[in-house]
Amino acid sequence: MSDQQLFRSAMSRLSAAVNIIATDGPAGRCGMTASSVCSVSDDPPTMLVCVNRNARSNAIFRRNGKLSVNILAKGQNDVSNRFASSKLTIDERFGPESDWFRRTTGAPLLNGALAALDCTVSHIQEVATHSVFFCGVESIVLGEPRQGLVYFDRSYRETMALAAFGGGCA
Ligand SMILES: Cc1cc2nc3c(=O)[nH]c(=O)nc-3n(C[C@H](O)[C@H](O)[C@H](O)COP(=O)(O)OP(=O)(O)OC[C@H]3O[C@@H](n4cnc5c(N)ncnc54)[C@H](O)[C@@H]3O)c2cc1C
């Protein structure tokens, strides 16, 4: 097994939430599926998203400077597959306009997501094959407390249910 295959096998054991990263603006509307997404800081609320430099979305996220992170729920495998398919047009990926709403930045937010975070790109770091987008969170919409969708061992799995609406704090 090559070093790259070994690394990929190790990463297949790293459970990761599945997200749709979406944008709209002067460079146009686009969106893609991403699991390389995480929280950086809660003060100010900051996230990062790793996007392949070959992905067409990369330049559009960069030019619009705004994007949404939509955390998928159990049963949204089809949404993930649509936004990961390079065979579909952008309109086919997004489906009906009624599936989306807008808040602060103008980026599309997904109805039915576990949580949708509306962000402004603060800076971008190039690392090997990927661009790391650091994003300031402008507004947050919490969806219904359902089970989440994760990617583990190269397959979709579902998480346990959220303990309580709003994050499960006692
Ligand atoms: C569960 C899951 C998690 C994922 N997580 C991530 C992630 O964290 N980060 C990430 O970057 N991707 C991730 N992907 C992959 C990503 O969703 C897909 O690559 C998606 O198609 C990107 O959309 P796009 O419109 O930006 O790129 P597309 O235009 O669909 O391009 C996708 C790939 O196709 C190739 N391609 C594009 N245009 C051409 C062309 N004209 N000719 C030849 N080849 C071309 C490129 O290699 C490119 O990387 C994930 C996919 C899944 C299913």
The ligand as a Tripos MOL2 file, in Angstrom:
@<TRIPOS>MOLECULE
LIG
   53    58     1     0     0
SMALL
NO_CHARGES

@<TRIPOS>ATOM
      1 C1        -19.1330   12.7210    1.3680 C.3       1 LIG1
      2 C2        -18.2970   13.6120    0.4710 C.ar      1 LIG1
      3 C3        -17.4340   14.5310    1.0270 C.ar      1 LIG1
      4 C4        -16.6570   15.3740    0.2250 C.ar      1 LIG1
      5 N1        -15.8390   16.2740    0.8210 N.ar      1 LIG1
      6 C5        -15.0940   17.1260    0.0520 C.ar      1 LIG1
      7 C6        -14.2840   18.1310    0.6680 C.ar      1 LIG1
      8 O1        -14.2450   18.2650    1.8880 O.2       1 LIG1
      9 N2        -13.5730   18.9590   -0.1460 N.ar      1 LIG1
     10 C7        -13.6040   18.8500   -1.5180 C.ar      1 LIG1
     11 O2        -12.9180   19.6210   -2.2090 O.2       1 LIG1
     12 N3        -14.3810   17.9070   -2.1320 N.ar      1 LIG1
     13 C8        -15.1410   17.0640   -1.3760 C.ar      1 LIG1
     14 N4        -15.9610   16.1520   -1.9790 N.ar      1 LIG1
     15 C9        -15.9920   16.0870   -3.4500 C.3       1 LIG1
     16 C10       -16.8500   17.1950   -4.0760 C.3       1 LIG1
     17 O3        -18.1440   17.2510   -3.5100 O.3       1 LIG1
     18 C11       -16.9880   16.9360   -5.5930 C.3       1 LIG1
     19 O4        -15.7100   16.9060   -6.1750 O.3       1 LIG1
     20 C12       -17.8430   17.9730   -6.2920 C.3       1 LIG1
     21 O5        -18.1190   17.5200   -7.6150 O.3       1 LIG1
     22 C13       -17.1850   19.3300   -6.3700 C.3       1 LIG1
     23 O6        -18.0700   20.1630   -7.0670 O.3       1 LIG1
     24 P1        -17.5550   21.3270   -8.0160 P.3       1 LIG1
     25 O7        -18.7440   21.8070   -8.7680 O.co2     1 LIG1
     26 O8        -16.8190   22.3390   -7.2320 O.co2     1 LIG1
     27 O9        -16.4910   20.6250   -8.9150 O.3       1 LIG1
     28 P2        -16.7380   19.8300  -10.2380 P.3       1 LIG1
     29 O10       -16.7520   20.8000  -11.3550 O.co2     1 LIG1
     30 O11       -17.8970   18.9140  -10.0690 O.co2     1 LIG1
     31 O12       -15.3750   19.0380  -10.3080 O.3       1 LIG1
     32 C14       -15.1510   17.8660   -9.5250 C.3       1 LIG1
     33 C15       -13.8330   17.2420   -9.9930 C.3       1 LIG1
     34 O13       -13.9830   16.8790  -11.3790 O.3       1 LIG1
     35 C16       -12.8080   17.2460  -12.0970 C.3       1 LIG1
     36 N5        -13.1850   18.1830  -13.1700 N.ar      1 LIG1
     37 C17       -13.8760   19.3200  -13.0650 C.ar      1 LIG1
     38 N6        -14.0420   19.9100  -14.2420 N.ar      1 LIG1
     39 C18       -13.4240   19.1310  -15.1330 C.ar      1 LIG1
     40 C19       -13.2530   19.2000  -16.5080 C.ar      1 LIG1
     41 N7        -13.7460   20.2030  -17.2360 N.pl3     1 LIG1
     42 N8        -12.5650   18.2120  -17.1000 N.ar      1 LIG1
     43 C20       -12.0500   17.2170  -16.3750 C.ar      1 LIG1
     44 N9        -12.1960   17.0750  -15.0650 N.ar      1 LIG1
     45 C21       -12.8660   18.0240  -14.4520 C.ar      1 LIG1
     46 C22       -11.8340   17.8490  -11.1290 C.3       1 LIG1
     47 O14       -10.8740   16.8600  -10.7650 O.3       1 LIG1
     48 C23       -12.6590   18.1990   -9.9260 C.3       1 LIG1
     49 O15       -11.9590   18.0490   -8.7010 O.3       1 LIG1
     50 C24       -16.7490   15.2970   -1.1960 C.ar      1 LIG1
     51 C25       -17.6360   14.3710   -1.7670 C.ar      1 LIG1
     52 C26       -18.4050   13.5420   -0.9410 C.ar      1 LIG1
     53 C27       -19.3680   12.5570   -1.5680 C.3       1 LIG1
@<TRIPOS>BOND
     1     1     2 1
     2     2     3 ar
     3     2    52 ar
     4     3     4 ar
     5     4     5 ar
     6     4    50 ar
     7     5     6 ar
     8     6     7 ar
     9     6    13 1
    10     7     8 2
    11     7     9 ar
    12     9    10 ar
    13    10    11 2
    14    10    12 ar
    15    12    13 ar
    16    13    14 ar
    17    14    15 1
    18    14    50 ar
    19    15    16 1
    20    16    17 1
    21    16    18 1
    22    18    19 1
    23    18    20 1
    24    20    21 1
    25    20    22 1
    26    22    23 1
    27    23    24 1
    28    24    25 2
    29    24    26 1
    30    24    27 1
    31    27    28 1
    32    28    29 2
    33    28    30 1
    34    28    31 1
    35    31    32 1
    36    32    33 1
    37    33    34 1
    38    33    48 1
    39    34    35 1
    40    35    36 1
    41    35    46 1
    42    36    37 ar
    43    36    45 ar
    44    37    38 ar
    45    38    39 ar
    46    39    40 ar
    47    39    45 ar
    48    40    41 1
    49    40    42 ar
    50    42    43 ar
    51    43    44 ar
    52    44    45 ar
    53    46    47 1
    54    46    48 1
    55    48    49 1
    56    50    51 ar
    57    51    52 ar
    58    52    53 1
@<TRIPOS>SUBSTRUCTURE
     1 LIG1         1 GROUP 0 **** ****
